[in-house]
């Protein structure tokens, strides 16, 4: 059961009320984004759950209830972890709006979620590195990723005529895969997961372990250079209690490197256009 802390205004009066001219994206927490174009609405890694308290505690508000959405053509999932492949967060898109789900084989066969995944065969699409899928005016290229904690992980390179967006899920630097992506694509903006080392247990676990979550600051800049990112969107650092990080220091770590050209400040609910730097002001503020 999902409960939105923000009511319905964010999804209905902000995301779905915008008429985009190109590819625009809203940050919804974790590595999650809503992508919209003049023809398409796609959710990437939507997660509106609470974690696994008291082991893993969500710190961010839940910005929307998927049952309140009226537009969703597809859901993209990077890997099988609970905060990426979470049926309560995507099933209303499938059941109510007819969205297709694109996810790795492990997402369907070995999800962390304890229950039915709820994707009928006609809406279920298994993706692997090297695949490409057209969703209306978007072309989604599935490429590899390096998440040592995942069974089967991918990244997504999402192309539109207005620009190209990359979502790496929970990937660490990838010395072979990421430079190959940079050779193949000119990425305008890329989202990478920033975290830290913390004493937490995995979902369903009982033992507390010192564990590295996502990339540290140096790894994040390393990955941004491997991908040759014009704009870096650091994400995931604010979702969980005890494994947070401060993206404000990334400029110091990036000072002697060619990439990224720009490091964006990313907060829950922020909107970004793929073809121009900086946040786009909320409709609620503009009114």
N, C-alpha and C positions, 0 to 999 in steps of 0.2 A: 504494500500500500504506500503510495507516494503522497506526501503533503507538501504543497508549495508554501514556503515562507513569504513569498512575494505575491500571493494571490494569482490573478490571471493577467494583470496588466502587462507583465514582461513579454509573455508569449503572444497575447492578442493585440495589445496596443503599441508594442515596440517591434518585435520581430516580424509579425505577420502584417503589420500596418505599413511597413516600409515597401516602397516600390523601387527595387535596386536597378541601377543602370548597368552594373557589372557584377562581379563576384564580391559579396560582402559576407562577413562572418561575425558571429557573436560568441563570446566565451561563456560556457555554462559550467565550468568547474572540471577539475581533473585534467584530462586531455580532451575534454568534450567541447565541440563547437557546433553551432547551427550555421550552415552555409546556405545562402540564398542568391539566386540570380533572377533575371526576368522570367525564367521558365521553370525553375527547380528549387526545391527545398530539401536539403539533406542534413541529417544529424550524424555527427561523428562521435563515437564513444560516449553516448549519453548516459549519465549516471546521476540519479536523483535519490539514491539510498542514503542510509545513515552510517554505513560502515559495519563494523562488528563490535559494538561497545561491550565491555570496556577495553577490549584489546586494541581496536582501531576505531577512533572516534572522529566523525566528520566535524570539521570546524566551519565550513562555509554554509551559508543558507542554501536551501533548495530553491532555485530560482523559478521553477515552473513544474506544473503537473502535466505529464504528457497527455493525459485525458482531456486537457483543455485546448490542445493544439488542433487546428483545422487544416494544416498543410504539412505534409511530409511525404516525399516520394521514395526515399530510401534511407536506410541506416547502414553506416559503415562501422565495423568493429575491428580493432587492431589485434586483439588477443583475448584469451579466455578468462582473464582475471575478473573478479566480481565487479570492480568499478569501471569495467569496460563492456563486458557481456553481462548485462543485468536485465533479465526479462521484465520486471515491473517498470523499468524505465523505457523500454522500447515496445512492449506489447500493444499499448494503445495505438501507436503509430501503425502497427500491422493490422490489428483487429478492426480499428475504426476508420483508418485512412488508406488501407491497402498498400502500405509501404513494403518494399522489398528489403531483405536483410542480406548484407554482404559481409561474410566473416570467414575466418580460417576454420579448417576442419576440427581443430581442438576446441573451438568455441562451441560447436554443436555436440561433440563427443565427450569432452572432458571439462565442462564449465565449472567454475567454483560455486556457482549458484546451485543450491540444493532444492530442486524442483523442476517443473516442466519448463523448457525453453520457449515453447509456445510459438514456433514458427512453422506454418504449414509448408508442405513440400513445394508448392507453387511459388512461395515467397522466399524460399531458402536458397541462397547462392553461396557455394563454397569457393573461396578465392585463395590464390597462392601467388608468391612472388613471380612476376613476369606477366601476370594477367592484366588486361585492360578492359574497362567496361564503360559504355556510354550511358549516361543518365540525362536524357534531354540535352541541354546545352553544356553539360559537363562531361569531360572525359576523365575517368578515374583510373590511374595506373597503380597497380599493386606492386610494391617493391619490398625488399627484405628489410629486416630490422635486427637489432642485437639486444634482446632482453633475456639475460641468463635465468631469470625467474619464471619465464613463460615456457610453455610447451611448444607453441607454434605462433609466432608473431610476425606481423607485417607492418609496413608503413604505407601511407597513401600520398601519391602526388596527384593533385586535383587541378586539372587544366580547364581554363575558360578563356575566351577570346580577350578578356580584360586582364588576365594574369594567372599565375600559378601559385598554389598553396600546398605546403607540405605538412603532414601530421605524422610525427614519428612514434606516436603512442608512448610507451615507457622505455623506448630504446636507449641504450648507451651508445657511445661512439662506435662506429663500424669502419675499420680501416680499409676494407675492400668494398663493402656495399655502398657506403655513403659517397665516396668519390665517384663511383660508377653512376650514381644518381645525378651528381653534379655535372658529369660529362653528358648525360642524356637530356637534362632539363635545366632551364634557367629559372630558378625558384625565386619568386618575389617575396614571399613571406613564409616562414616555417615555425611551427610550434614544437618545442622540445621540453621534456620533463626535467625539472630541477627539483632536487631533494637534498637529503642529508643522511647521516647515520643515526639511528635511534634504537632504543630498547623497546621493541614492540613484538607482538606475535602476529602471525599470518591469520587470515580469516579462518575460524574454526580451530585455531591452535590453542595450546595450553601453556607452552613454555615461552618465556620471554627471552629473546635473543637479540644480540647486537647485530643489526642488519643495515646494509646500505640500501637506501631507497632512491631509485632514479639516479640522475647524474649530479655530481657536485659542480661547483662553479667552473673549475678548470675543464672538466669533461664536457660541460655544455658548450663552452667556447671551442673546444676541440671538434665537437660534432658540427657546430655551425660552420667551421672552416672546411671540414670534409665535404659538407653540402654546398659550400659557397653561398650562404644565405645573404640576401640583401637586407632583410629584416628578420630579426629573431624575436619570437614571442615566447618567453619563458613561462611555463605553466606547471600545474600540479603541486607547486611548492606550498600552497596555502590550504590544501584540502584536509590533511590529516594532522591530528594532534601528536606532537612529539617528533615529527620528521620534517618540520618546516625548514625553509631557507629564505634568504633575503636577496631577491633579484636586483636590488639597488646597487650591489657591489659588482655586478657583472661588467660594468664599464671598465673597472680597474683590471679585471682579468683579460679583457679584450683589447686593451690599449695598444699592444705591440703586434696585433694580428690584422690581416687584411679583412677578414670577415668576423662578425656581421658588420654591415655598414651602419645599421641602426638597431638599437635594442629598445623594444617597446615596453612600456609599463602596462601590465595586463591585470585587470581586476574583474571579478565576477560581473557579468552583464555587459562588459565592454564590447563595442562594435568596431570592426576594422574593415576598410576596403582594401582589396588585394593590390590595387594599382596606385595607392598613395599612402605615405607614412602617417602615423598618428592615429589617435582614436577619433571616431565619428561621434559627435555629440548626440546624446540620447534625445529621442523625440519628446520625452517628458520634460526635459530641460528647455527645449526649443519653444515649447508652447507658451 
